[in-house]
Amino acid sequence: MTIGKSRAKLVGAIVVGLSLAACGDRARIDRGDVDFEQYTAQQIFERAEYDLARNNPGQAADVFGQVERLYPYSEWAKRALIMQAFSYHKDKDYENSRAAAQRYIDFYPTDEDAGYAQYLLALSYYDQIDEVGRDQGLTFQALQSLREVIERYPDSEYARSAILKFDLAFDHLASKEMEIGRYYLKRDHFAAAINRFRVVVEDFQTTSHTPEALHRLVEAYLSLGLTDEARTAGAILGYNFRGTKWYEDSYKLLTGQGLTLEAAGDNWLRQVYRQMIQGRWL
């Protein structure tokens, strides 16, 4: 049984563990105070699989740890370590999951399951993104770890999933910039709002938030009387996002003040516009 080839095999291992543990006293270790030194590595491993199949991942992680403690450097210890990382993650104990996955990578960097360990490590950050409010440190760490999966294991099944999650995490960062920018805009803190929307346009231009960021720049610049910047933001919208409601709203705002949507002046948006026309943007 190996885990790296297919996630289905991981599920299969759990089912097998449940069957073995339930079939008799030979393979099963009962609950309660256990002297694990009396049992073989395989028996302890199967007891951990039994706990995992019974939806007790925290207990399973502890028991998998006994395999590593009592039978270090064995093949069972290696298998137990990756399963311990999985069990901790299933228990939402992300810190311990990350630690176990990192140990696996450190001890077995060339093993076929190293890619899965790296993926679990990335998930330990990614699955906390929505829990951290405006603190985006874990999001950046998730992006870095997901990139490791993509670059080091490009042909693995985990790379495909990592690419999707990388895009979602990247989009998440942009959404947070937009959230803060809107907050400032509603309170007429136009300079602070512009700084946030500029980050989205320059650093997150491939995300779904770029059209709105450009429209909010039109709003903010018009409020400050900076018509060249507003017109240029509108021109970028017209060039790349003409079919969006954000272009329609910007068009109404600008033409309502007798302004055209075209690149004007010498500002950072004019540079973005030039890059776009030359095909180096979006």
C-alpha positions in Angstrom: 0.0 0.0 0.0 1.4 3.4 -1.0 -0.2 6.8 -0.7 1.6 8.8 -3.3 0.1 7.1 -6.4 -3.5 7.8 -5.6 -5.6 9.3 -2.9 -8.0 6.4 -3.5 -5.3 4.1 -2.1 -5.2 6.2 1.0 -8.9 5.6 1.5 -8.4 2.0 0.7 -5.8 1.7 3.4 -8.2 3.1 5.9 -10.9 0.6 4.9 -8.4 -2.3 5.0 -7.3 -1.1 8.4 -10.9 -1.1 9.7 -11.4 -4.7 8.4 -8.2 -6.0 9.9 -8.8 -4.3 13.2 -12.3 -5.7 13.5 -11.5 -9.3 12.5 -10.1 -10.5 15.8 -7.9 -9.9 18.8 -4.7 -10.8 16.8 -4.7 -7.5 14.9 -6.7 -5.3 17.2 -5.4 -3.2 20.1 -8.2 -2.3 22.5 -8.8 1.2 23.8 -7.6 2.2 27.2 -4.1 2.3 28.7 -2.0 0.4 26.2 1.6 -0.8 26.5 2.4 -0.4 22.8 5.8 -2.1 23.3 4.0 -5.4 23.4 2.8 -5.1 19.8 4.3 -5.2 16.4 4.6 -2.2 14.2 2.0 -3.6 11.9 -0.5 -4.2 14.8 0.0 -0.6 16.0 -0.4 0.8 12.5 -3.6 -1.2 12.0 -4.9 0.1 15.3 -4.3 3.6 14.2 -6.1 2.9 10.9 -9.0 1.6 12.9 -9.2 4.8 14.9 -9.1 6.8 11.7 -11.8 4.8 10.1 -13.9 5.3 13.2 -13.6 9.1 12.7 -11.2 9.6 15.5 -8.3 11.2 13.7 -6.7 12.7 16.8 -6.4 9.3 18.5 -5.2 7.9 15.2 -2.4 10.5 14.9 -1.2 9.6 18.4 -1.2 5.9 17.7 0.6 6.4 14.3 3.2 8.3 16.4 3.8 5.2 18.5 4.9 3.3 15.4 7.5 6.0 14.7 8.6 6.0 18.4 9.0 2.3 18.8 10.1 1.2 15.3 12.1 4.1 13.9 13.7 3.8 10.5 11.4 1.0 9.6 9.1 0.9 6.6 6.1 1.0 8.9 7.5 4.1 10.6 7.7 5.8 7.2 4.1 4.9 6.3 2.9 5.9 9.8 4.5 9.3 9.5 2.7 10.3 6.4 -0.5 8.9 7.8 0.0 10.9 11.0 0.3 14.0 9.0 -3.0 13.1 7.2 -4.7 12.3 10.5 -3.7 15.6 12.2 -5.0 17.4 9.1 -8.3 15.6 9.2 -8.5 16.5 12.9 -7.8 20.2 11.9 -4.7 20.2 14.0 -2.9 22.1 11.3 0.3 22.9 13.3 1.0 19.2 14.1 0.0 18.2 10.6 2.5 20.6 9.2 5.2 19.4 11.5 4.7 15.7 10.6 4.6 16.5 6.9 7.8 18.5 7.2 9.5 15.6 9.0 8.5 13.3 6.2 10.0 15.7 3.6 13.2 16.0 5.6 13.6 12.2 6.2 12.3 10.9 2.9 12.8 13.7 0.3 13.0 11.3 -2.7 10.2 9.0 -1.6 7.1 8.8 -3.9 4.9 10.2 -1.1 7.1 13.3 -0.6 4.8 15.1 -3.0 1.8 14.3 -0.9 3.6 15.4 2.2 4.4 18.7 0.6 0.8 19.0 -0.5 -0.4 18.3 3.1 2.0 21.0 4.3 0.5 23.5 1.9 -3.0 22.5 2.9 -2.2 23.2 6.5 -1.9 26.8 5.6 -4.5 26.9 2.8 -7.4 25.5 4.9 -7.0 28.3 7.5 -7.2 31.2 5.0 -10.9 32.0 5.8 -10.2 31.9 9.5 -7.5 34.6 9.7 -9.5 37.8 9.1 -7.3 40.5 7.6 -4.0 38.9 8.7 -2.8 37.5 5.4 0.4 35.9 6.6 -1.0 32.4 6.3 -2.2 33.1 2.8 1.3 34.1 1.7 2.7 30.9 3.3 0.0 28.8 1.5 1.0 30.4 -1.8 4.7 29.6 -1.2 4.0 26.0 -0.2 1.6 25.4 -3.1 4.2 26.8 -5.4 6.6 24.2 -4.0 4.2 21.4 -4.9 3.7 22.8 -8.4 7.5 23.3 -9.1 8.9 20.2 -7.4 6.2 17.7 -8.4 4.8 19.1 -11.6 3.6 15.7 -12.9 1.8 14.6 -9.8 -1.9 14.6 -9.2 -1.3 17.0 -6.3 0.2 19.6 -8.7 -3.1 19.9 -10.5 -5.0 20.5 -7.3 -2.2 22.9 -6.0 -2.6 25.0 -9.2 -6.3 25.5 -8.6 -5.7 26.3 -4.9 -2.9 28.7 -5.8 -5.2 30.7 -8.0 -7.9 30.7 -5.3 -5.4 31.9 -2.7 -4.1 34.6 -5.0 -7.6 35.7 -5.7 -8.2 35.8 -1.9 -5.4 38.2 -1.4 -6.8 40.5 -4.1 -10.2 40.3 -2.5 -8.8 41.5 0.9 -7.1 44.5 -0.8 -10.5 45.3 -2.4 -12.3 45.0 0.9 -9.9 47.4 2.6 -10.0 49.8 -0.4 -13.8 49.9 -0.4 -13.7 50.6 3.3 -11.5 53.7 2.7 -13.5 54.8 -0.3 -16.7 54.8 1.6 -15.2 57.1 4.2 -13.7 59.5 1.6 -10.1 58.4 2.4 -9.4 58.6 -1.3 -5.6 58.4 -1.2 -5.6 55.3 1.0 -8.3 53.7 -1.2 -6.3 54.4 -4.3 -3.2 52.7 -2.8 -5.2 49.5 -2.3 -6.8 49.5 -5.7 -3.4 50.1 -7.3 -2.0 47.0 -5.6 -4.8 45.0 -7.3 -4.2 46.5 -10.7 -0.4 46.1 -10.6 0.1 42.9 -8.5 -3.1 40.9 -8.9 -4.1 41.9 -12.5 -4.9 38.3 -13.5 -7.6 37.9 -10.8 -11.3 38.5 -11.1 -11.1 41.7 -9.1 -9.2 43.9 -11.6 -12.3 45.3 -13.4 -13.8 46.6 -10.1 -10.4 47.9 -9.0 -10.2 50.0 -12.1 -13.7 51.3 -11.7 -13.0 52.2 -8.0 -10.0 54.1 -9.2 -12.2 56.1 -11.6 -14.5 56.9 -8.7 -11.6 57.9 -6.3 -9.7 60.0 -8.9 -12.8 61.8 -10.0 -13.5 62.6 -6.3 -10.0 64.2 -6.1 -10.4 66.0 -9.4 -7.7 64.0 -11.0 -9.4 63.6 -14.4 -6.4 62.3 -16.4 -6.0 59.3 -14.0 -9.7 58.7 -14.0 -9.9 58.8 -17.8 -6.9 56.4 -18.2 -8.4 53.9 -15.8 -11.6 54.1 -17.8 -9.6 53.5 -21.0 -8.1 50.3 -19.6 -11.5 49.1 -18.6 -12.8 49.8 -22.1 -9.9 48.0 -23.7 -10.0 44.8 -21.6 -13.3 44.7 -19.8 -15.8 46.4 -22.0 -18.5 43.7 -21.4 -18.5 44.2 -17.6 -20.8 46.3 -15.5 -17.7 48.1 -14.1 -17.0 49.5 -17.6 -20.6 50.6 -17.9 -20.6 52.3 -14.5 -17.3 54.0 -15.3 -18.5 55.1 -18.7 -21.6 56.8 -17.2 -19.4 58.5 -14.5 -16.9 59.9 -17.0 -19.2 60.8 -19.8 -21.6 62.4 -17.3 -18.9 64.9 -16.5 -18.1 65.4 -20.2 -14.9 63.3 -20.1 -13.7 60.7 -22.6 -12.3 57.3 -21.8 -8.8 57.5 -23.1 -5.2 57.5 -21.8 -4.2 60.9 -20.7 -1.4 62.6 -18.8 1.7 61.0 -17.4 0.9 58.8 -14.5 1.2 55.2 -13.3 -2.0 54.2 -15.1 -0.7 55.5 -18.4 2.3 53.2 -18.0 -0.1 50.3 -17.3 -2.0 51.3 -20.4 1.2 51.3 -22.5 2.1 47.8 -21.3 -1.3 46.5 -22.1 -1.2 47.8 -25.6 2.2 46.2 -26.1 0.8 42.9 -24.9 2.8 42.6 -21.7 -0.2 43.0 -19.4 -3.0 40.5 -18.9 
